């Protein structure tokens, strides 16, 4: 366990001592509290206490880095933790899988220190903004749209928008991750946890309906192949 820092607590999971030590020293210089664990198998609940961001090597095994990300993001506590996944493998699919599992960002090794520090700041800034503006709020405003998170009601310019439970669930998930891509797999697992109605197009079909119902706000929901959807 590490103590609370003014800028945040970061956990590095990487067996490459040179990289983890370089990151640890420079992140501490920047004002973060940092701890290092070599393998995912050595991570305990106590080591995750008060963690705001995890930097993990995708290639770690037993469990793999991607499996670890997926397991962390499936928990209420882990859902609010930022994750940056990195890999030196020439395998783009691995980094895409990390994004699908819930990583906030991916970086290919070797990376520049400046690049990593920039990405760390960006992920923590997004997570902090989302936590303060969404998780503790009962009313969320996005442009001309107002969302009552308690009563699950949506209005645009004061006019009610009739959304199905599924459409509302997707909108709420996107609002909890503003300016961050949420993969189709993550949307599916959150909105259809029992797999009901599963097919290849169910997420896309429902988001198309949501866009139409939201009118001009719907154009703020964008997608990118391999990354998923976000509202921005």
Secondary structure in CASP SS format (residue, H / E / C, confidence):
PFRMAT SS
TARGET T0000
AUTHOR 0000-0000-0000
METHOD secondary structure of the structure
MODEL  1
X C 1.00
X C 1.00
X C 1.00
X C 1.00
X C 1.00
X C 1.00
X C 1.00
X C 1.00
X E 1.00
X E 1.00
X E 1.00
X E 1.00
X E 1.00
X C 1.00
X C 1.00
X C 1.00
X H 1.00
X H 1.00
X H 1.00
X H 1.00
X H 1.00
X H 1.00
X H 1.00
X H 1.00
X H 1.00
X H 1.00
X H 1.00
X H 1.00
X H 1.00
X H 1.00
X C 1.00
X C 1.00
X E 1.00
X E 1.00
X E 1.00
X E 1.00
X E 1.00
X C 1.00
X C 1.00
X H 1.00
X H 1.00
X H 1.00
X C 1.00
X C 1.00
X C 1.00
X H 1.00
X H 1.00
X H 1.00
X C 1.00
X C 1.00
X C 1.00
X C 1.00
X E 1.00
X E 1.00
X E 1.00
X E 1.00
X E 1.00
X C 1.00
X C 1.00
X C 1.00
X C 1.00
X C 1.00
X C 1.00
X C 1.00
X H 1.00
X H 1.00
X H 1.00
X H 1.00
X H 1.00
X H 1.00
X H 1.00
X H 1.00
X H 1.00
X C 1.00
X C 1.00
X C 1.00
X C 1.00
X H 1.00
X H 1.00
X H 1.00
X C 1.00
X E 1.00
X E 1.00
X E 1.00
X E 1.00
X E 1.00
X E 1.00
X C 1.00
X C 1.00
X C 1.00
X C 1.00
X H 1.00
X H 1.00
X H 1.00
X H 1.00
X H 1.00
X H 1.00
X H 1.00
X H 1.00
X H 1.00
X H 1.00
X C 1.00
X C 1.00
X C 1.00
X E 1.00
X E 1.00
X E 1.00
X E 1.00
X C 1.00
X C 1.00
X C 1.00
X C 1.00
X H 1.00
X H 1.00
X H 1.00
X H 1.00
X H 1.00
X H 1.00
X H 1.00
X H 1.00
X H 1.00
X H 1.00
X H 1.00
X H 1.00
X H 1.00
X H 1.00
X H 1.00
X H 1.00
X H 1.00
X H 1.00
X H 1.00
X H 1.00
X H 1.00
X H 1.00
X H 1.00
X C 1.00
X C 1.00
X C 1.00
X E 1.00
X E 1.00
X E 1.00
X E 1.00
X C 1.00
X C 1.00
X E 1.00
X E 1.00
X E 1.00
X E 1.00
X C 1.00
X C 1.00
X C 1.00
X C 1.00
X E 1.00
X E 1.00
X E 1.00
X E 1.00
X C 1.00
X C 1.00
X E 1.00
X E 1.00
X E 1.00
X C 1.00
X C 1.00
X C 1.00
X H 1.00
X H 1.00
X H 1.00
X H 1.00
X H 1.00
X H 1.00
X H 1.00
X H 1.00
X H 1.00
X H 1.00
X H 1.00
X C 1.00
X C 1.00
X C 1.00
X C 1.00
X C 1.00
X C 1.00
X E 1.00
X C 1.00
X H 1.00
X H 1.00
X H 1.00
X H 1.00
X H 1.00
X H 1.00
X H 1.00
X H 1.00
X C 1.00
X C 1.00
X C 1.00
X C 1.00
X C 1.00
X C 1.00
X C 1.00
X C 1.00
X C 1.00
X C 1.00
X H 1.00
X H 1.00
X H 1.00
X H 1.00
X H 1.00
X H 1.00
X H 1.00
X H 1.00
X H 1.00
X H 1.00
X H 1.00
X H 1.00
X H 1.00
X H 1.00
X H 1.00
X H 1.00
X H 1.00
X H 1.00
X H 1.00
X E 1.00
X E 1.00
X E 1.00
X E 1.00
X C 1.00
X C 1.00
X C 1.00
X E 1.00
X E 1.00
X E 1.00
X E 1.00
X C 1.00
END
